[in-house]
Amino acid sequence: MIFLTFDAFFDTFNKASELIYMKKKTILICQECLSRNYEVTKTEKSTRFEVKKYCKKCKKHTIHKEGK
């Protein structure tokens, strides 16, 4: 018979939940002025993407790419 302490059970529960909800914060960077304007959450396995968004520094809509 195996007895788990509360801490050991809690650690395994967190690891299991991390496998299900693998989301990561990424930053979108303007391609004209290179300012970092937006933070986006996305899944871990998706590819890099581009979005046309408003840049506060350029004061117009520009293409924003995902930063590293």
Order of alpha helices (4+ residues) and beta strands (2+ residues): alpha-beta-beta-beta-beta
